[in-house]
Amino acid sequence: MNKKRIFWRLCVAAAIIVCGLSFTPLAIPAGQHQPWLFGMPYSLWMGILLTILMVVLTWLGSKVHPGTYNTEDHD
């Protein structure tokens, strides 16, 4: 297996884990809105953090997708 395929599978696994975490009490605690960060309740800033993480994983996945043709790899 080459490096791109390994990094692609790591990105997929991380994305699945982040999606799973978004529905656990870690991200959405029942009846709790503390602590506050920048005037936002816990569940809101945790959702923003998970969304940013998914965007970064998506960008990284687009760079390491095994089917992507990259001129640097084929010179």
C-alpha positions as CSV (number, residue, x, y, z in Angstrom):
1,M,0.0,0.0,0.0
2,N,1.3,3.4,-0.8
3,K,1.2,6.5,1.5
4,K,-1.8,8.1,-0.2
5,R,-4.0,5.1,0.4
6,I,-2.9,4.9,4.1
7,F,-3.6,8.6,4.6
8,W,-6.9,8.3,2.8
9,R,-8.0,5.4,5.1
10,L,-6.9,7.4,8.2
11,C,-9.0,10.4,7.0
12,V,-12.0,8.2,6.4
13,A,-11.7,6.6,9.9
14,A,-11.2,10.0,11.5
15,A,-14.3,11.4,9.7
16,I,-16.4,8.4,10.9
17,I,-15.2,8.9,14.5
18,V,-15.9,12.6,14.4
19,C,-19.4,11.9,13.0
20,G,-20.0,9.4,15.8
21,L,-18.8,11.8,18.4
22,S,-21.1,14.5,17.3
23,F,-24.1,12.5,18.5
24,T,-22.7,11.5,21.9
25,P,-23.1,13.3,25.2
26,L,-19.6,14.7,24.6
27,A,-20.9,17.1,22.1
28,I,-24.6,17.3,23.2
29,P,-24.9,16.9,26.9
30,A,-28.4,16.4,28.2
31,G,-29.7,19.5,30.0
32,Q,-26.4,21.2,30.3
33,H,-25.3,24.5,28.7
34,Q,-22.3,25.3,30.8
35,P,-19.4,26.2,30.3
36,W,-19.7,29.2,28.2
37,L,-17.0,30.3,25.7
38,F,-17.2,33.7,24.0
39,G,-20.8,34.0,25.0
40,M,-21.8,30.7,23.4
41,P,-23.1,27.6,25.2
42,Y,-21.1,24.4,25.3
43,S,-23.1,22.5,22.7
44,L,-22.8,25.4,20.2
45,W,-19.1,25.8,20.4
46,M,-18.5,22.0,20.5
47,G,-20.6,21.8,17.3
48,I,-18.5,24.6,15.7
49,L,-15.3,22.8,16.7
50,L,-16.5,19.5,15.2
51,T,-17.6,21.2,12.0
52,I,-14.1,22.8,11.6
53,L,-12.5,19.5,12.2
54,M,-14.7,17.9,9.5
55,V,-13.8,20.7,7.0
56,V,-10.1,20.1,7.7
57,L,-10.5,16.3,7.3
58,T,-12.4,16.9,4.0
59,W,-9.7,19.2,2.7
60,L,-7.0,16.7,3.7
61,G,-8.9,13.8,2.2
62,S,-9.2,15.7,-1.1
63,K,-5.4,15.9,-1.2
64,V,-4.7,12.3,-0.4
65,H,-7.6,10.5,-2.3
66,P,-6.1,7.6,-4.1
67,G,-7.9,8.4,-7.3
68,T,-6.7,12.0,-7.5
69,Y,-4.2,12.7,-10.3
70,N,-1.4,14.9,-9.0
71,T,1.2,16.2,-11.4
72,E,3.9,16.2,-8.7
73,D,3.4,12.4,-8.3
74,H,3.6,11.6,-12.0
75,D,6.7,13.5,-13.2
